[in-house]
């Protein structure tokens, strides 16, 4: 494991990108084999995400990066709850758009809705902020503005990996997801640094996904609405204001504190 750690710290961008790409291939590939059985495919999507998240935790423990990744071993900041507040606006906007009268709550749909979105929040945060951001920040800790550079880089990696959706989604939708993911990635990095823990980011990420998927997962026969350029522009501005900009402020605050120390 020390050999792997040395390799990843010497090549943090290519190394972490490869790890994430392999994880995505597993998460997307195995369920694809059972596409004809949606319930089995959904179960496998949840299970593979949880297994890879567990593997990420195991690797961070073995590489002695638990504290650096925000998994534990360090007290949360006293006022940690301040950091998630701006991003909760996204949750609120998604909730306001829910078609409550059409929702149908059955054990199977609720289990799938909860399992899928919670596993995505855990999987993506542990891989992107737990592994990728941690490796970049550790490798670049002596660089000027290394923390900010690490946050922006992992956000860009997070966003660019969404281009894989071009295989099944329209270009405008996919490009918009790429921008959203990049901005959110910066915000989640800032939140993790400010809180001194990855778990608030996991919780907020899962909450955004849960609120945003209710109209699809809990409405029988629902199909994703068609997006518009104007709608995507408005969404981008909102995410910039409540995620990326607060995240950059949180990162700069921590950077100044580290420089002072």
Secondary structure, DSSP 8 states (H G I E B T S, - for coil): -HHHHHHHHHSHHHHHHHHHHHHHHHHHHHHHTTTTSHHHHHHHHHHHHHHHHHHHHHHHHHTT-TTTTTSSSS---TTTHHHHHTTHHHHHHHHHT--GGG----HHHHHHHHHHHHHHHHHHIIIIIIIIIHHHHHHTTTSTTHHHHHHHHHHHHHHHGGGGGGGTS-HHHHHHHHHHHHHHHHHHHHHHHHHTSSHHHHHHHHHHHHHHTHHHHSSTT-------HHHHHHHHHHHIIIIIHHHHHHHHHHHHHHHH-
